[in-house]
Amino acid sequence: MQASSGGPKSMKSKRNLWAIAAAILLAAAALFHHALLRGLTRPLVACQPSGDFDYVGMISRTEGPDGDRCFDAAARLLAEDPRRRLLVVGAGPVRLIEMGVLPPFEEVVRRELARRGVTIGAISVVSGDGDRYAAAAVALAAWLDAHRDARVLLLCSQFRSAHTRRALNAAISASQAGRARICPLSDRRFDENNWWKCRPGWREVGIAWLIRMQGLLGDGQAAPPLRKTTNQYEEDFLRSVTNVKERTK
Amino acid sequence: MKRLRRLLIRLLLITVVLVLLWVARVPLLRVAGRWLDAGSPPRPADYVMVLNGEENSRPLVAAALVRAQLAPQVLVAEVLASPDVIDRVRPPSHEINRMVLEKRGVPANRITILPGRAGTTHDEALALAAFLDNHRHAKVLVVTSDYHTRRSRWAFSRDLGDHSGQVLFVSAPTEECDVTRWWLDERGVATIASEYLKLAFYTARYGCALPWLAACACLAVVIRCARNRDAR
């Protein structure tokens, strides 16, 4: 009797081979996990150091400015060359500002820079949606069109810098792309060498990858939902609740 | 020959499933966006608890509920200081919530800050559990963003134990993204897709390991049976 190719012996040796391969892979992953995890963030980071710019750009998002310690970085860059000016992209948490709960972002910038010993003149504000990099890039491109000689170094969070660069590349013509450069700011709690050791690091890298992969699902150009006034928001909520109650009666 | 045919059939099946998923991706993604909303219509209660985050919308809903006399008091959990708060660039989230509530007509003496320095939804659930230990019959409306209600409800029902029947989740409509087209927008992807990741993390981290182990064991048995059948 001859053992067939799919017999128990051959199955066993195949299984052993798989087990060895898996063990080698696991050992390699354990040995090189540092390099692997660091490599995972490489596509998320774009760094374009430049000393040749006349505006320091900041993105104002609903949850605060983009990039940890961005005021420290801005103060340092502005102190290096007093001719440099400040450019803010985005409106921040509009409703909270309108209610007087938070001050406008320009006021925060002045206060924080003054605290760091830097006084600045006029701040250029590019109104746009700071919560969406694509929209912020389009607004910045329009501003660059209107200011033909301006060169901007845009501060942004480290793991979203490649996405910011991609959004800028999509919004600005190739010949003008060099006028807007990126300065990634790493978080004080984590960077590319240790992000997997804390929960905020996981969250940030996860979200950065999701944003990066978003292009696979859509074009990133969907119109954001209409922002309502405070009264309108509350009224609409109560109306929707009343409608549900009436329907369930 | 037989093996090759079996392999081709498997590949064909996988391709058909992938094609079907791609064709039906719009309704599937829409359902995925809506599924996260597990909120209920509000009912009269003793307290409204605002979960921290999205201060542009959540405290407005809490204030509207107080004004509609659905609850007289508001609870907000104290949060762990973020880097911006440490640098005094921005007040902590619970402080912003308190300010918004006051601006929208909720008297200061009706707002209670729950101690605990919460950093996650799970921590906020623990803060409420401690509060309910001293208020054993209080009914609470928990207000959070619509896409966050599914995970919150899961975390709260797990952490509140016997008190879980005392809470009801109310959705604050999000303005971060349109849940019916979230995949077309980077903010939508960051909000909805990351919520699914967080839901998976919560299930794995705080959930019971038994269903996971049982599922793995079932999968192993199925694979084993399929292999044995193939070998025969």
Interface residues (C-beta under 8 A of the other chain):
Chain A: G6 P8 M11 T62 G64 P65 D68 R69 F71 P93 V94 R95 L96 M99 G100 V101 L102 V108 E112 D131 R132 Y133 A134 H163 D187 R188 R189 R199 R203 G206 I207 L210 I211 M213 Q214 L217 G218 D219 G220 Q221 A222 P224 P225 R227 K228 T230 Y233 E234 D236 F237 L238 S240 V241 V244 K245 T248
Chain B: R25 L29 P41 P42 E55 N56 S57 L60 V61 A63 A64 A68 P83 D84 D87 V89 R90 P91 I96 M99 V100 K103 R104 G119 T120 A172 P173 E175 E176 C177 D178 R181 W183 L184 D185 E186 R187 G188 V189 A190 A193 S194 L197 D230 A231
